[in-house]
Each structure stands twice: as C-alpha cells, then as structure tokens.
Amino acid sequence: MVYARRRNAFLFVLFSLLTLGIYGAIVIEGVRKEIDEIGEKENWKPSLSSWLIYFLGFFTLGIVPLVYLGRLNRKVGILGKRYGIKKPKVTYASFELLFLLGSLILIGPFLAFGMFFSLLYKVELAYKEEKRKALEEERRRLQEEEKRIQEEKAALEAEEAFKAKVREKLLQRKKDNPSPKIDPSLPYQIHLGKSKEIIASFSSKEEAVAFARKLAKEKGSKVIGE
C-alpha cells in the first residue's frame, strides 16, 4: 500500500550510518514496495528485496547497494514523467554522481536522497489522487447503473400495472355485457337479418326482446317479429 509521506534525507543518512545500514534497509524496503505498486502499469520486474542487497553490500564493498539505489531512482524518475512532475529531476546517473562525487564534500548523499525522497513524495501524492479519481469514477458508474436498473424496474412495474388495469376493464366489460347463449332448444331465438344463423337464445320473451332491441340500437337497425 502506498503512503504519501515526507522522508527526511538528513535523518535517513544519519541513522543509516549509526545503525550500519540497517535503518536504511528498512526504509528502502518500504520504498521499494511502493515503487513497485505505483509502477505496476510499467510492467517492471519486481525489485529485489533491500535485505538481500544489504547483505550483498558487505561482499561487494557497497557496489551492489549503490547500483540498486540508482535503479530505484531511475524508476521514480520515470514515474515522475508519467505524472507530469518536472522537478526535481531524478535519474540513475544523477543519483550516482551526487552520491559519489558529492561524498567528497560530505553533502552528496544528503542531496541525492533529498531529491529522491522529494520526487517520490510527489509521485505518491499523484498516485493517490489518480486512485481517488478512479474510485470516484467507478462509484459514479455504479450509481448510474443502479439508477438505470431502478428506472427499468419502475417502467416494468408501470407496464404491469397498465396491463392489470386493462385486464380488469376487460373483465368488467365482459361482466356488464355477457356473451349471449346459443342454444337451439330454447324457445326464443335471435337471428341477424334474414339469416337462419342463431346469434342468441333465451328462455323468456322479455330477455329476447330486450337483447334484440339493444343490438338493433347498436347496429342502427330495427327489430322484426317482436
């Protein structure tokens, strides 16, 4: 996990000297992990553990740790360019020159790590801002998706309510206007015009006449043979 923090180069070098490099290895191990996480998009190979480099330093007179730190500086410099950070400029060469040549006047390591930590802090801030914006964008997308789902659900519910209302009206209309029975055995039968086809049958004359008059009124015709 990336923690945007200011690191004091003077205290870092001082404590590293007092602890024979142990403090430095602890800090650089955390830095290494953060750089690997931030640089995940760069498809870099994970950096070696600073503890391995620390022990190799005893057998190489400090050459391996120096190269290792130079490479970390190069990675941070690349990340700085990715986020558009112009200052300070950190490269492999700038770190090595400041550390080696500056050591002649004692301030070289302080300057080298000062620039390294300063750029790293700015990169960490930019990375956290990038993550924050990505989370906000994802949250906004999820909210819009949820809103769309709710709108679709409301539309479906409205459609179902409309269909239910239509069905209810149709059932009510069917109750108010029931289909006439067609039974040749009933004594009173209704025919349409001169056709012999029976369109309704009733057991009583009153029902037959009422139905015939209603039908004639709807069709704009008249009843024959009341």
C-alpha positions in Angstrom: 0.0 0.0 0.0 1.2 3.5 -0.9 1.5 6.0 1.9 2.3 9.6 0.9 4.9 10.7 3.4 7.8 13.1 3.6 11.1 11.5 4.4 13.9 13.4 5.9 17.1 12.7 3.9 19.4 14.1 6.6 17.9 11.8 9.3 17.8 8.9 6.9 21.6 9.1 6.1 22.4 9.8 9.7 20.5 6.9 11.2 21.7 4.6 8.4 25.3 5.4 9.4 24.6 4.9 13.1 22.9 1.5 12.5 25.4 0.3 9.9 22.8 0.5 7.2 20.0 -1.4 9.0 17.7 1.6 9.2 18.4 2.4 5.6 17.5 -1.1 4.5 14.2 -0.9 6.5 13.2 2.4 4.9 14.3 1.4 1.4 12.3 -1.9 1.6 9.1 0.1 2.2 10.1 2.5 -0.6 10.8 -0.5 -3.0 7.3 -1.9 -2.4 5.6 1.4 -3.0 7.6 2.0 -6.2 6.6 -1.5 -7.5 3.0 -0.8 -6.7 2.9 2.6 -8.4 4.9 1.3 -11.4 2.6 -1.7 -11.9 1.4 -0.2 -15.2 5.0 0.0 -16.4 5.3 -3.8 -16.5 8.6 -3.7 -14.4 10.0 -6.8 -12.8 9.6 -6.5 -9.0 12.7 -5.1 -7.4 14.9 -7.4 -5.3 14.5 -7.2 -1.5 16.6 -4.5 0.1 17.7 -7.0 2.7 19.3 -9.2 0.1 21.0 -6.1 -1.3 22.1 -5.1 2.2 23.9 -8.4 2.8 25.4 -8.4 -0.7 26.8 -5.0 0.0 29.3 -6.5 2.6 30.8 -8.7 -0.1 30.9 -6.1 -2.9 32.1 -3.1 -0.9 28.8 -1.3 -1.3 28.7 -1.5 -5.1 25.5 -3.6 -5.3 23.5 -1.3 -3.0 24.7 1.7 -4.9 23.6 0.2 -8.2 20.3 -0.9 -6.6 19.6 2.6 -5.3 20.4 4.1 -8.7 17.8 1.8 -10.4 15.2 2.8 -7.8 16.0 6.5 -8.7 15.5 5.7 -12.4 12.1 4.2 -11.7 11.0 7.1 -9.6 12.2 9.4 -12.4 10.1 7.6 -15.0 7.0 7.7 -12.7 7.6 11.5 -12.2 7.4 11.9 -16.0 4.3 9.8 -16.2 2.5 12.2 -13.7 4.0 15.3 -15.4 6.2 16.2 -12.4 9.0 18.5 -13.7 11.1 19.0 -10.6 13.2 17.6 -9.1 14.6 15.5 -12.0 16.0 12.2 -10.8 17.8 9.7 -12.9 20.2 6.8 -12.4 23.2 9.0 -13.4 22.2 12.0 -11.3 21.9 9.9 -8.2 25.3 8.1 -8.7 27.1 11.4 -9.5 25.6 13.2 -6.5 26.3 10.3 -4.2 29.8 9.5 -5.3 31.2 12.9 -6.2 29.2 14.7 -3.6 30.6 12.4 -0.9 33.9 14.3 -1.4 32.4 17.3 0.3 30.1 15.2 2.5 26.8 16.7 1.4 26.4 14.4 -1.7 24.4 11.6 -0.1 22.1 14.1 1.6 21.4 15.8 -1.7 21.0 12.6 -3.6 18.5 11.1 -1.1 16.8 14.5 -0.7 16.0 14.7 -4.4 15.0 11.1 -4.4 12.6 11.4 -1.5 11.2 14.7 -2.7 10.2 13.3 -6.1 9.0 10.1 -4.5 6.6 12.1 -2.3 5.2 14.0 -5.2 4.7 10.7 -7.2 2.9 9.2 -4.2 0.6 12.1 -4.0 -0.2 12.0 -7.7 -0.7 8.2 -7.5 -3.2 8.6 -4.6 -5.1 11.3 -6.4 -5.2 9.1 -9.5 -6.6 6.2 -7.4 -9.2 8.6 -5.8 -10.4 9.8 -9.1 -10.7 6.2 -10.4 -12.7 5.2 -7.3 -15.0 8.2 -7.8 -15.5 7.3 -11.5 -16.3 3.7 -10.5 -18.7 4.9 -7.8 -20.4 7.2 -10.3 -20.7 4.4 -12.9 -22.2 2.1 -10.3 -24.7 4.8 -9.3 -25.7 5.4 -12.9 -26.1 1.7 -13.4 -28.2 1.4 -10.3 -30.3 4.4 -11.4 -30.8 2.7 -14.8 -31.9 -0.5 -13.2 -34.3 1.3 -11.0 -35.8 3.2 -14.0 -36.2 -0.1 -15.9 -37.8 -1.7 -12.8 -40.2 1.2 -12.5 -41.0 1.1 -16.2 -41.8 -2.7 -15.9 -43.9 -2.1 -12.9 -45.8 0.6 -14.7 -46.3 -1.6 -17.7 -47.6 -4.5 -15.5 -49.9 -2.1 -13.7 -51.3 -0.9 -17.0 -51.8 -4.4 -18.2 -53.6 -5.3 -15.0 -55.8 -2.3 -15.4 -56.7 -3.3 -19.0 -57.4 -6.9 -17.9 -59.6 -5.5 -15.1 -61.6 -3.3 -17.6 -62.0 -6.2 -20.0 -63.3 -8.5 -17.2 -65.7 -5.7 -16.1 -66.9 -5.2 -19.6 -67.4 -8.9 -20.0 -69.5 -9.0 -16.8 -71.5 -6.0 -18.0 -72.0 -7.4 -21.5 -72.0 -11.2 -21.2 -72.0 -13.2 -24.4 -75.4 -14.4 -25.3 -76.1 -18.1 -25.1 -76.7 -20.0 -28.4 -79.0 -23.0 -27.7 -81.4 -24.2 -30.4 -83.5 -25.9 -27.7 -84.5 -22.5 -26.1 -87.9 -21.2 -27.4 -86.8 -17.6 -28.1 -84.1 -17.2 -30.7 -82.5 -14.1 -32.3 -81.4 -14.1 -35.9 -79.4 -11.5 -37.7 -81.4 -10.2 -40.7 -82.9 -12.9 -42.9 -80.1 -15.3 -41.9 -81.1 -18.6 -40.3 -78.0 -18.5 -38.1 -78.8 -18.1 -34.4 -76.9 -15.4 -32.7 -78.6 -15.7 -29.3 -81.1 -17.9 -27.5 -83.3 -17.1 -24.4 -85.8 -18.9 -22.2 -88.1 -15.9 -21.9 -89.5 -13.5 -24.4 -88.7 -10.4 -22.3 -85.0 -11.2 -22.3 -85.0 -11.9 -26.1 -86.8 -8.7 -26.9 -84.5 -6.6 -24.7 -81.4 -8.1 -26.2 -82.8 -7.7 -29.8 -83.6 -4.0 -29.1 -80.2 -3.3 -27.7 -78.5 -5.0 -30.6 -80.6 -3.1 -33.1 -79.8 0.2 -31.4 -76.1 -0.6 -31.6 -76.3 -1.6 -35.3 -78.7 1.1 -36.3 -81.3 -1.3 -37.5 -84.8 -2.4 -36.3 -86.3 -5.4 -34.6 -88.6 -7.6 -36.8 -91.1 -10.0 -35.3 -91.4 -8.8 -31.7 
